Amino acid sequence: MSLVFAFVGAARGGQRVCHVEGKVEGTEACVLLVMPDGATDRTGQSDTVAVIGGRFSCDLPVVEPAVWWVRQYHRPGVCTNAACFFAAGDTVRITFHPALANREPTVCSTSPLNVELTRADSVITAARIEARKLYSDSADIFRSDEYFRYNRECQEIEFRYAESNPSLVGLYYLVGLTRDVELDSTLTNGRIETLYNAKYAARFAGSAMGRSVRRWIDSRGLRVGGHYIDFSAADKDGRRHTLSEEIGGRYALIDLWASWCGPCRQTSVSMIPVYEKYKDRGFTIVGVARERGRESFLKALERDGYPWLNLVEIDDENGIWERYGKTYSAGGTYLVGPDGTILAIDPTAEEVEGILKERL
């Protein structure tokens, strides 16, 4: 059963819902995907919303106020526009404007959370425009050092908003910072953790966004000299395994990958000779794939022929990627010692063999 129809069924069963409706101006030759914040078209729960006569609608479940997205795609894998909002039990109306209009989608809602989200977005956008004026007008800014300075200023703008507005909207921006793959070191040196603990933890620790920030904070320990994070997931036959039990005091490579990630699979395949050479000398590999379904996972296993245990994470059900600070990433590898200490992050096969040769 598709996600949207599951939502409609839940709505009919009496669950509180957020009704989303809207229109697409200019063309119907596009695909709309609806998804919770943190998901993508490849990961997490997402589903298509039909556009009929230029209009669309769906109902989303409201367990707690949460941010959702409707993303517009004119070709597969390329999001051309996106509208975000809090699903909070009201009606949200969205208008996607023609591509040539170069306008952000219009979101209308009377809920206090969405009114504040719209206001905050306006304030932050204006601050970004002012910050942009400090830098070169060159079209090459995004390939220069100026980009990193500008990006750092934009991150500071969002951080200052979260600092001054300790609300669910402020928490949303704090979560966004933790998912920025280019997050500046000035924000990873404890400032986000300090702000969260001081102004958010007491109020929002039990919320999904609060748990997301806490997982990111915990993931900061995933560095050389730190300790891996334990998790459980199912294998291809549905049997659940716990990572620490599979490692069992050996040297191990934790391999996070996905069937749709070519570089991930190339890395995994490159480890096969190393595994065969050291598997009887105290070394193992445990893989886990981030997938939308089991079929693609099983096909990748058959094609690549991994000789070690592989588990599968369907629709981010166990939050493994978020716990490893990789919400929008396909994967990564961690070489750990018998005591769980991380020895290397994203090592090559040659680097793994060098470490094992020295220690085993």
N, C-alpha and C positions, 0 to 999 in steps of 0.2 A: 504493500500500500504506500502510495507516495506521501511525502511529508505534508503537502498542503491538504490532501484529502484526509489524512490522519488528524490534522488540526480541525477540519470542519466536523469530522466525526466527534472529536472531543467537545467541540462547541455545542453540538446537538445533545451531548450527554450532560450538559449543565455546567461545564467548566467555564470560568471567566475567560473572555477572549478580547483581543484587540482586533477590530475590523479595519482592514487596510483596503483602500480603493483609490483609483486614480486614472490618469489618462496619459497616453503617449502621443505627443504632437509631431506632425511631420511625416512619420512613417511607422508602419507596423512590422517592418522587416528587421526585427530585433528579438532578442530573448531576454526576459526578465527572470532573475533568480532571487528568491527570498532566502535569507539565512540569518542566524543569530550572529552577533558580534564575535569575531575570532574565527569564524568559519570562512572557507573560500569555496570556489566552484569545484575544487578537488578534495577538500577535506571538511569534516564536520557535517552537520545536517544542513542541507540546502535543497531547494527544489524549484522547478520552473513555475511561473505564474502565467497563465494564458492571457494573451492580449487579443481581444475580440472587438472589432469596431473601434479600435483605438483606446479601449478601456480595459481595466483589469481590476480584480479584487481577490482577497483571501482573508482568512481568519487565523490569527496567531494565538497560541495558548498563553495565558498570563498566570504563571506560578508566583512570580515576583516581578516588579518592574525591571525590564531588561532591554538592552539596546539591540535592535534588529536593523538589517540592511535590505533594501531592494536595489539590486545592481542590474544595469542595462548593458547588454552585449550585442554589438553589431556583427561580430564574428567570434568564433570559439576562442576562449582564453583571453580575450581582450575586452576588459571592462571599460566602457566609454563614459559612463556616468553612474552615480550611486547616491542614494538617499538614505540617511540614517535617522532613527527615531526611537523613542522609548515606547515599547509595547506595554501599556499601563491600563488596559481595560477600556479605552475610549475608541473613537474613530479617527484614523489618520488618513489624510488625503494628500496624494502625491501627484505632481505634474512633471513629466519628463519633457523638456522643451526640445525643439528641433536642433540637430547637431550643429548647424551653421549659426545658431543663435549664441553659442558659446556661453550658456548659462547653466548654473547649478540647478538641479531639480528643486522645485518649490514644495515644501512640506508644510501642511497646515494641520494643527491640532490644538485643542483647547486645554489639554491636560497641563498642569503646572510644570511637570518635568519637561515636556516638549517645548513649552513656551520659554523656559530657561535655557534649554539646549539651543534653541534658535537664537536667543539673545547672546549666549556665550559664543556661538559660532560666528556671529556678526562681529562681536568685540575682538575675538582672536584673529579673524580674517583681516580686520582693519589694522590691527597691530602688526600682522605679517606684512601688509602692504607698506606700512611705514618703515619696517625693518628692511624691506627689499630696496627702498630708496637709498640706503646707505652703501649699496654695492653697485658694481658696474652694470651698465645697461647692455653689456655684450651678450650676445646669444650663447657665448661659450661659458657663461657663469656656471652651468651645471657640470662643466668639466674642469673646474678650477678650484683653487683653495678657497675662493670666495664662497663657493657653494657650501663648504663645510662650516664656515663662519655664519653664513645665513641660516643654515639648517640648525646650528646650535642655538641661535637666537630664537628661532621658531619653537624649539623645544623648551627654551626658558619661558617663553610666553605662555605655553600650555601649563608648565609647572607652576608658574605664578598664579594662574587662574585656579588650579587645583588647591594651591596653598591658601588662597583668599576665599575660596568657596567650598568648604568641606561638606559637600552634598553628594547625592548620587551622580549629578552631572559632573562635579569635580572629580569624582572617582572614575567616571568614564574616561576623562582626559588622562588621569593617572595610569589607568590600564593601557591606554593608547601609547603612552610613553614607554611602558615596559615591553611593548611589542615592536618598537621601532628598531629595525636591524642596524640602524646607524646612530643609536643612542649615544650621545656624547659622554665621555668619561666623567665630566663634571656632575653628571646625574647618576652615575653608577657607583659613586664613591660613598654611598650611604645616605644621600639626601632624600631619595624616594622612600627608602625604608624608614628614615626618621620622620618624614611627613606622614606616611601611612600610620605608623605606630602612634604618633602624637594626635592626629586629627580624624583618622578613619577607622582604625582597628576596633575601637570600643563600640562604634555604631554599625559598622558594615562587615565585620569579620565573617558573619554567617551568610552573606550574600554571594552570588556567583562572581561578581566583580571583585569583591573583597578577597575571596579565595584565589582568584586569578593573580592579584597582586602578591598575596602571600606565597603562592607557588613560585612566582618570579623571584621574590626575595630569597626563597630557599634555593633556587637554581643558581644563585650567585656563588654558591659553594662548589659548583661544577667547574673546577679549574684544576690545573696540575697541582697535586698536593692535597686536593680536597677529596671528598668521598662521593661515589656515585649514588643516585637516588633509586631505591628499590621500587619495583612495580610487579604487577601480575597481569597476564594476558593469556589468550587461548592460542593453541597451536592449530594446524590445519584440520585436525580431527575434532576440534572443540574442547580438548582437555586444557585446563588452566595450569599455568606454570608460574612460579615466583622466581624472579631474576636471581635473587641471592641464593636460592636453593640450587639453581642450575649452575651458577658459578662455583659454588661449593669449595671456596678456599683456593681456587686456582687462579693463575693469570688468565685474564679473559678480555675479549674485545666485545664491547656492547655496540651493536650495529643497528642504528636507526635508519631505515630506508623506505622506499616506496616504489611500487611497480612502475609508476609514471615518471620516476626520476632517473634519467639515464646516467648521470654522473654517480649517483648513489650505487646503482647496480654495477657500474664499472669498478668502483672501489670494492664492493663486496666480492665480485669475481676475482679481483686481484689478490684477495686474501686466501683463496682456496689452497694454493701451494704452501703457504705459511701454516695454515691449519693442519694440512696433511703431515707436514714435517714435525710439528710440535704437539699434536693432539695427544700423544701417549707420553708426553714429558711434562704435563702439568699446565697445558694451555687449552682453552676452549673459546668458542665464539657463540654468542647468543644474538640472533637477529630479531627485529620486530618491524613489521611493515605498516605504514600508515595508509589505510585504504578506505574507499567508499563501499566496497563489497569484497566478498571472498574470491570471486572468479578470477579477477585480475591478479590477486595474490597467488593463487594456485598456479596460474599460467606462468608467472614469473619464476616460481620455484622450480617448475618443470623445465623451463628453458635454461635457467642459469645453473641448476644443479648444485645448489648449496648443500654441503654434506653435514651441516650443523643444524641445531634446533632453530627454527624460525617461528615466531609468534606473529599475531596480526591484531592491529588496533583498528576496529571498524568505527568510523564516524567519531573518532576521538573519545570513545566511550570511557576510557580510563584516564584521560587527560595526560597521557605520557609526554606528548610533545610540549604541552604547556609547562609541565613540571620540569622539563629539561630546557626551558627558556627558548623554545623553537616553535612558537605558535604558527608562524607563517613559513616555516622551513620544511623541506622534504626529509632531511635527515642529518646524520653526523655519526662519528664513531668515537668511542672512549676506551682506551686501553687501561685496564685496572690491574692492580696487584692482588695477591691472596688476601690482604687485609682490607680490600676495597678502595685503597688509595688510587686516585687517578694518576697514571704515569704519562699519558699523552692524549691529546685531543686531536681528532682528525689526522692521525698519522698515516703515512703511506705504508704499503706492504713492506717495503725495504726498512722503514723505520721500526715497524713492529718486529720484524725478524731481528734487527740489530739489538733491540732491547731484550728479546727473548734469548738470543744467543748469549748475551752477557749474563743474564740472570739464571738461565736454566742449563 
